[in-house]
Amino acid sequence: MIKESARKHSIKHKENARKAFIYFALSFFAFIALIPLYYLLITAMKDLNEAATQATMVPQSFALWENLKFVLTHPDYKIVRMFLNTMFIFVLKTLGTVITCSLAAYGFAFFKFPGKNIIFFILLSTMMIPGELLGIPIYEFMVNAGLKEVAYIPLWIGAWFATDVFVIFMFKQFFQTIPKALIEAARVDGYGEVAIFFKIVLPLNIPAITTVILLYFVGTYNDLYGPALYISDKTNWVMANSISIFENLYREGGSSSYLIPWNYVSVASLISLIPVVLLFSFMQKKFLQSVAGVGIKG
């Protein structure tokens, strides 16, 4: 009896120690992950001299309100217009990706045709090709076709041709969790493939669609390469350009040595983060469901 009690106590002690270690490790890595955000925040509080010349972890000055006023009143920083321009690209990219990639995944998940597995393997292998390799030919095509600065076409047109292989793979994994008997029953009831897809399959995969929305929202926000390559008119700038406004504020004559006002850059970065944080806060539950479901097969 005493030995059994001691054994249970030892097991409980080991379990508590394991939990304590896990919590400590998670807290430690969370702390490390938050350091860049902390430094971004304190840099936004510094004045120009301190932000540009000193790397202090505790601000010696407090000029947050002055920095905010400077950024928000800058003549090139038209935040509402830049945000709407970004949303225009985001909506078209996301809508095109969800429709075309889910249709492709539907075909791979529910239809049998010769060479299906080989085609899908080749499709997955294209993920190994760096996107930068296609940058020059795509740019030349857009320029020669006169589409370089027409309605942001170079930034979203590719999404309407099922070019995101990862999204196809993710949708396919989700579609395979749907019982095939449900699809067959819908066909027996007279539903066409289009009706089955839009009325049954897509509504059952809201977590996957939520994931695409989150990934493309963040991706559109973080895309510096595309806007820098295809957008030259200031009225068409997007949120990614808002950071470069202040990064190049004191650059003269293309010199490689120039003063970067990190306090203004940090304020602009924090402002651009707000929509991303809000969106993830509202949609994180669906996002976690999708992450958990990617590896599940029916």
Secondary structure, DSSP 8 states (H G I E B T S, - for coil): -HHHHHHHHHHHHHHHHHHHHHHHHHHHHHHHHHHHHHHHHHHHHS-HHHHHH---SS-SS--HHHHHHHHHT-TT--HHHHHHHHHHHHHHHHHHHHHHHHHHHHHHHH---TTHHHHHHHHHHGGGS-GGGGHHHHHHHHHHTT-TTSTTHHHHGGGGGT--HHHHHHHHHHHTTS-HHHHHHHHHTT--HHHHIIIIIGGGGHHHHHHHHHHHHHHHHH--HHHHHH---GGG--HHHHHHHHHTTT--TT-SS----HHHHHHHHHHHHHHHHHHHHHHHHHHHHHHHHTT---
